[in-house]
Amino acid sequence: MFDAAFLVRRQAPGPLLSGACYAGGLFVGLAISAILLVQAGVPADALVDEFLVATFLTSDGLSQTLTAALPLVLVGLASAVAMRVRFWNIGIEGQLWLGAVAATWVALGGIGPEPLRLPLMLVLGAVVGAAWIALPLWLKLKWGVNEVISTLLLGSIAFLLVQHLLFGVWRDPATNFPVTAAFPEASRFAATGWGQLHYGFLLVGAVTAALWYLLDYTRVGFYADAVGHNIKTARAAGLPVGATVTGLVLLSGALSGLAGVTVIAGTEHRLSQVVGNGYLFSAIVVAYLARAKPVWVLVVALALGAVFTAGNVLKVFYSISEGMIVLVQGTVLISILMAQFFSTYALSRPS
């Protein structure tokens, strides 16, 4: 007969074990993804060229990767700060949409003097994004309503509001397509002259650095970790649980709204139906793979930006569908999730 055995949660997995499991899961995920892409018709020798050379080792490819990574950093940070206090923000796309809508109102209406228009768009987008997550936050704190449901539903409402505006009062009169008119220059990030990269990268870098300092070197980060590990213990210890959760969740919404402004003011220069598509899943992937650490969010977002850049090439030259690119992301994430099981639990037999 087999001896009885139990799964025991490790109290503090060492960095060597955690790193080995993470690297192993990443390797397996990438290997499976490569097999899937080859089966879909991508030559094996083209994978390295498209995912490494064309995205990081050429000037045009690197600029495209950096440009694609900018909103990914912001939505990844939005997901990460909410994760730190165990608030599952599944409405990131809705907050992004509302931030973009607020910024579009400023841009199309010519609100404020031109030198202050872009800063006003950024501030208003962040405020509206925070306001859009405030209701799910209040419902959870007041009555324990599951934030997965409430944020997801509000995300759908935000998208329908965008549809209403694009097919209504904001429809471009020049083309009659469901997009807005192009933004004036005062409502755009200035271009750096390197591909599509714009000076929004300075904003993204500053936000990442500020959050890194806030969460790693101040009491806010300590409070967030305490609340995330055990909210009851944190409350019993007298920590400001309510203020910590409220502040970080509102910050999550603000970062999502800021991401919406970055997309429309940086690359799109107008509001359309595709501005916010796909960012929810990407935000969760970035935040989880980065272990909700701001610096690692930056690194993972760059890697995911490379996947998007390579994916666009694969769609054009090898007829790879958008669903296959999402499948690659999901494969890597699930592989790492499964691998981390071995760093979280140990197999123990009774003495």
Wavefront OBJ file of the C-alpha trace (Angstrom):
o trace
v 0.000 0.000 0.000
v 1.048 3.568 -0.625
v 1.916 5.658 2.392
v -0.267 8.663 3.157
v 1.111 12.012 2.068
v 0.009 15.608 2.551
v 0.539 18.874 0.749
v 2.075 21.413 3.138
v 2.300 25.086 2.255
v 5.857 26.388 2.467
v 6.198 29.280 4.894
v 8.972 31.042 2.987
v 10.077 29.533 -0.341
v 13.695 30.405 -0.994
v 14.643 32.632 -3.925
v 16.475 29.759 -5.607
v 13.441 27.459 -5.560
v 11.047 30.256 -6.582
v 13.328 31.371 -9.391
v 13.850 27.832 -10.661
v 10.102 27.125 -10.725
v 9.383 30.450 -12.424
v 12.080 29.889 -15.057
v 10.970 26.295 -15.602
v 7.348 27.320 -16.082
v 8.366 30.091 -18.458
v 10.528 27.723 -20.508
v 7.784 25.100 -20.770
v 5.210 27.749 -21.705
v 7.428 29.197 -24.410
v 8.216 25.726 -25.761
v 4.528 24.805 -25.994
v 3.764 28.176 -27.594
v 6.486 27.598 -30.178
v 5.006 24.196 -31.031
v 1.548 25.737 -31.425
v 2.859 28.466 -33.737
v 4.793 25.981 -35.851
v 1.681 23.828 -36.184
v -0.228 26.959 -37.222
v 2.153 27.482 -40.128
v 5.005 29.620 -38.803
v 8.434 28.224 -39.833
v 10.488 27.200 -36.814
v 13.494 29.229 -37.940
v 11.298 32.351 -38.195
v 10.302 32.319 -34.514
v 13.633 33.658 -33.264
v 13.695 36.290 -35.986
v 10.169 37.519 -35.306
v 10.164 37.330 -31.496
v 13.722 38.468 -30.777
v 15.525 40.029 -33.712
v 12.602 41.964 -35.195
v 11.345 43.200 -31.823
v 14.500 44.123 -29.894
v 17.497 44.018 -32.229
v 16.275 46.350 -34.993
v 15.601 50.061 -34.611
v 12.070 50.008 -36.021
v 11.134 46.857 -34.129
v 12.432 48.197 -30.818
v 10.523 51.460 -31.223
v 7.319 49.528 -31.949
v 7.903 47.297 -28.919
v 8.453 50.278 -26.627
v 5.374 52.044 -27.984
v 3.196 48.970 -27.499
v 4.567 48.488 -23.976
v 3.608 51.945 -22.637
v -0.117 51.299 -22.001
v 0.727 47.728 -20.955
v 2.911 49.106 -18.159
v 0.084 51.308 -16.881
v -2.622 48.615 -16.961
v -0.142 46.132 -15.481
v 0.527 48.545 -12.614
v -3.223 49.056 -12.219
v -3.753 45.334 -11.827
v -0.688 44.972 -9.591
v -1.615 47.626 -6.996
v -5.114 46.150 -6.681
v -3.668 42.645 -6.346
v -1.509 43.797 -3.460
v -4.661 44.257 -1.348
v -6.502 41.247 -2.847
v -8.945 43.359 -4.875
v -9.523 41.681 -8.232
v -10.003 44.529 -10.697
v -11.631 42.865 -13.701
v -12.949 46.217 -14.965
v -9.628 47.611 -16.153
v -10.884 47.979 -19.712
v -13.942 49.897 -18.485
v -11.814 52.316 -16.489
v -9.509 52.671 -19.499
v -12.498 53.437 -21.728
v -13.822 56.067 -19.335
v -10.409 57.704 -19.034
v -10.242 57.849 -22.828
v -13.766 59.296 -23.003
v -12.909 62.043 -20.498
v -9.736 62.921 -22.408
v -11.631 62.934 -25.705
v -14.147 65.397 -24.267
v -11.300 67.742 -23.394
v -9.613 67.315 -26.788
v -12.702 67.721 -28.977
v -14.130 70.520 -26.875
v -10.881 72.478 -26.748
v -11.191 72.725 -22.974
v -8.581 74.949 -21.343
v -5.575 76.741 -22.815
v -3.536 74.734 -25.314
v -0.357 74.442 -23.185
v -2.427 72.868 -20.377
v -4.738 70.745 -22.489
v -2.720 67.525 -22.448
v -2.049 67.728 -18.678
v -5.780 68.350 -18.178
v -6.583 65.264 -20.256
v -4.219 63.174 -18.130
v -5.582 64.430 -14.823
v -9.224 64.126 -15.830
v -8.679 60.656 -17.303
v -7.095 59.469 -14.052
v -9.878 61.020 -11.938
v -12.656 59.471 -14.034
v -10.920 56.084 -14.000
v -10.742 56.237 -10.201
v -14.385 57.307 -10.007
v -15.444 54.354 -12.177
v -13.919 51.870 -9.743
v -15.223 53.710 -6.676
v -18.680 52.100 -6.872
v -17.414 48.471 -6.862
v -15.047 49.413 -4.044
v -17.884 50.903 -1.977
v -20.129 47.900 -2.649
v -17.409 45.528 -1.453
v -16.547 47.498 1.669
v -20.194 48.168 2.568
v -21.907 44.886 1.719
v -19.175 42.495 0.611
v -20.281 42.470 -3.038
v -17.842 40.485 -5.157
v -15.704 42.976 -7.091
v -15.157 40.505 -9.937
v -18.843 40.806 -10.838
v -19.269 44.539 -10.252
v -16.109 45.684 -12.035
v -16.793 43.378 -14.976
v -20.353 44.682 -15.383
v -19.219 48.297 -15.179
v -16.652 47.528 -17.867
v -19.452 46.454 -20.198
v -21.407 49.613 -19.392
v -18.363 51.729 -20.224
v -17.971 50.034 -23.603
v -21.647 50.565 -24.424
v -21.277 54.240 -23.499
v -18.366 54.510 -25.946
v -20.485 52.858 -28.636
v -23.287 55.332 -27.976
v -20.932 58.288 -28.361
v -19.131 56.972 -31.451
v -22.355 56.157 -33.268
v -23.898 59.404 -32.061
v -22.629 62.861 -31.238
v -18.914 62.049 -31.651
v -19.122 60.292 -35.019
v -16.572 61.777 -37.411
v -18.593 63.962 -39.830
v -15.827 63.788 -42.447
v -15.928 60.001 -42.882
v -19.186 59.046 -41.124
v -17.309 56.125 -39.524
v -17.803 55.356 -35.796
v -14.640 57.175 -34.755
v -14.092 60.706 -33.535
v -12.399 63.439 -35.490
v -8.608 63.544 -35.176
v -7.291 65.350 -32.122
v -5.523 68.692 -32.560
v -1.777 68.804 -31.939
v -2.225 70.337 -28.482
v -4.062 67.172 -27.390
v -1.334 64.742 -28.444
v 1.934 63.563 -26.972
v 4.801 64.957 -28.991
v 6.598 62.394 -31.157
v 10.211 61.566 -30.396
v 11.018 61.030 -34.062
v 11.855 57.360 -33.462
v 9.111 55.335 -35.070
v 5.789 55.840 -33.286
v 7.398 56.360 -29.883
v 6.110 59.474 -28.138
v 7.086 61.403 -25.036
v 4.452 59.607 -23.019
v 7.290 57.233 -22.135
v 8.532 59.879 -19.674
v 5.179 59.815 -17.886
v 5.123 56.013 -17.780
v 8.674 55.904 -16.419
v 7.882 58.477 -13.736
v 4.726 56.623 -12.642
v 6.601 53.317 -12.451
v 9.405 54.854 -10.382
v 6.937 56.539 -8.023
v 5.008 53.314 -7.434
v 8.219 51.352 -6.950
v 9.254 53.757 -4.190
v 5.749 53.878 -2.689
v 5.264 50.119 -2.479
v 8.823 49.073 -1.640
v 10.119 51.853 0.608
v 7.167 53.391 2.450
v 4.659 52.244 5.036
v 1.990 52.090 2.344
v 3.738 49.073 0.833
v 4.047 47.445 4.256
v 0.344 48.029 4.933
v -0.577 46.674 1.506
v 1.438 43.491 2.041
v -0.099 42.986 5.484
v -3.628 43.452 4.153
v -2.911 41.200 1.188
v -1.550 38.365 3.309
v -4.247 38.428 6.000
v -6.740 41.247 6.267
v -8.112 40.055 9.604
v -4.679 39.992 11.202
v -3.884 43.421 9.767
v -7.116 44.835 11.205
v -6.458 43.206 14.595
v -2.984 44.760 14.616
v -4.509 48.212 14.248
v -3.284 48.880 10.722
v -5.319 51.309 8.542
v -6.940 48.558 6.495
v -9.801 50.632 5.079
v -7.599 53.531 4.038
v -5.013 51.219 2.472
v -7.565 49.275 0.426
v -9.418 52.413 -0.624
v -6.277 54.283 -1.642
v -4.736 51.482 -3.687
v -7.974 50.464 -5.396
v -8.692 54.062 -6.412
v -5.090 54.280 -7.611
v -5.716 51.171 -9.715
v -8.661 52.845 -11.422
v -6.669 56.043 -11.932
v -3.826 54.152 -13.614
v -6.285 52.414 -15.934
v -7.821 55.755 -16.893
v -4.329 57.143 -17.459
v -3.607 54.220 -19.783
v -6.650 55.175 -21.861
v -5.367 58.720 -22.233
v -1.922 57.429 -23.183
v -3.363 55.309 -25.992
v -5.516 57.998 -27.598
v -3.092 60.894 -27.049
v 0.008 58.894 -27.926
v -0.745 56.687 -30.930
v -4.417 56.695 -31.967
v -5.056 60.475 -31.794
v -8.783 59.773 -31.778
v -11.306 57.602 -29.929
v -12.397 54.437 -31.709
v -14.044 51.122 -30.912
v -10.742 49.259 -30.576
v -8.833 51.559 -28.203
v -9.368 49.451 -25.091
v -9.728 45.960 -26.543
v -7.538 43.226 -25.055
v -6.016 45.182 -22.198
v -7.806 43.342 -19.383
v -6.203 39.967 -20.036
v -2.848 41.607 -20.763
v -2.993 43.519 -17.475
v -3.595 40.337 -15.489
v -0.784 38.524 -17.311
v 1.675 41.375 -16.715
v 0.780 41.828 -13.045
v 0.899 38.140 -12.214
v 4.114 37.377 -14.063
v 5.681 40.413 -12.391
v 4.539 39.213 -8.941
v 2.807 42.617 -8.554
v 6.213 44.348 -8.357
v 6.347 47.682 -10.249
v 9.883 47.242 -11.599
v 9.096 43.762 -12.882
v 5.842 45.066 -14.381
v 8.025 47.253 -16.587
v 10.121 44.265 -17.677
v 7.171 41.949 -18.340
v 5.285 44.694 -20.211
v 8.268 45.112 -22.525
v 8.259 41.368 -23.189
v 4.523 41.389 -23.853
v 4.941 44.431 -26.091
v 7.394 42.352 -28.113
v 4.769 39.596 -28.370
v 2.268 42.127 -29.708
v 4.789 43.504 -32.192
v 5.739 40.033 -33.392
v 2.077 39.028 -33.417
v 1.232 41.836 -35.836
v 3.948 40.574 -38.167
v 2.737 36.984 -37.863
v -0.835 38.035 -38.649
v 0.271 39.807 -41.828
v 2.846 37.368 -43.220
v 1.696 34.009 -41.832
v -2.086 34.584 -41.442
v -1.951 33.912 -37.700
v -5.183 34.913 -35.993
v -5.528 37.245 -33.014
v -6.865 34.286 -31.046
v -3.575 32.416 -31.538
v -1.620 35.353 -30.070
v -3.925 35.371 -27.024
v -3.490 31.593 -26.768
v 0.291 32.059 -26.619
v -0.081 34.516 -23.736
v -2.451 32.196 -21.902
v -0.195 29.192 -22.406
v 2.766 30.954 -20.829
v 0.662 32.211 -17.909
v -0.892 28.808 -17.147
v 2.490 27.106 -17.391
v 3.996 29.488 -14.834
v 0.952 29.119 -12.572
v 1.345 25.360 -12.605
v 5.102 25.534 -12.034
v 4.690 27.825 -9.034
v 2.685 25.099 -7.319
v 5.991 23.352 -6.605
v 7.464 26.431 -4.935
v 4.318 27.034 -2.872
v 3.686 23.492 -1.585
v 5.843 20.619 -0.394
v 4.921 16.932 -0.229
v 5.086 15.692 3.337
v 4.622 12.194 4.737
v 3.627 11.582 8.341
v 6.443 10.325 10.573
l 1 2 3 4 5 6 7 8 9 10 11 12 13 14 15 16 17 18 19 20 21 22 23 24 25 26 27 28 29 30 31 32 33 34 35 36 37 38 39 40 41 42 43 44 45 46 47 48 49 50 51 52 53 54 55 56 57 58 59 60 61 62 63 64 65 66 67 68 69 70 71 72 73 74 75 76 77 78 79 80 81 82 83 84 85 86 87 88 89 90 91 92 93 94 95 96 97 98 99 100 101 102 103 104 105 106 107 108 109 110 111 112 113 114 115 116 117 118 119 120 121 122 123 124 125 126 127 128 129 130 131 132 133 134 135 136 137 138 139 140 141 142 143 144 145 146 147 148 149 150 151 152 153 154 155 156 157 158 159 160 161 162 163 164 165 166 167 168 169 170 171 172 173 174 175 176 177 178 179 180 181 182 183 184 185 186 187 188 189 190 191 192 193 194 195 196 197 198 199 200 201 202 203 204 205 206 207 208 209 210 211 212 213 214 215 216 217 218 219 220 221 222 223 224 225 226 227 228 229 230 231 232 233 234 235 236 237 238 239 240 241 242 243 244 245 246 247 248 249 250 251 252 253 254 255 256 257 258 259 260 261 262 263 264 265 266 267 268 269 270 271 272 273 274 275 276 277 278 279 280 281 282 283 284 285 286 287 288 289 290 291 292 293 294 295 296 297 298 299 300 301 302 303 304 305 306 307 308 309 310 311 312 313 314 315 316 317 318 319 320 321 322 323 324 325 326 327 328 329 330 331 332 333 334 335 336 337 338 339 340 341 342 343 344 345 346 347 348 349 350 351
